[in-house]
Amino acid sequence: MEGCLKGGVVINGTPIKLNPILDLPYQPRLKGSAKSLRQAENLPEVLFWMQVHKGKFHQLDFDRQRIIGNYIVDFYIKKLGLVIEIDGDSHDNKVNYDSIREDYLISLGLKVYRVLVDDILRHMDFAIMGLEDYIVKEYGVSSG
């Protein structure tokens, strides 16, 4: 693509700097749990997945229910080192847990983007635009 960094992506006319984090910790004991979560067909996750899998979102490869350390994240973009979490009611009573988890992910050099279940269910276009805007803001290469 014209104006795109080698092996990179352009979103809304902005070249995106890749930030692959290649050596992430992995707990094999969570493999069964991750598989169960993928098969559970959580509606917001499935709807989001339908928008982003197979390169539908700017040719980026998404992993669903990816194991990182002792945690399983909703979605992960390897090329960017970006975790995407879909937050619903299950997060209401886990503020401390979510904070510790997010701090851990950030300590690995990852970024974390959160989107609300309601946005996925009622405003998918805006949820996708919000993700694009976040990526441009955090990874965009200015031309000046």
Disulfide bonds with the S-S distance in Angstrom:
none
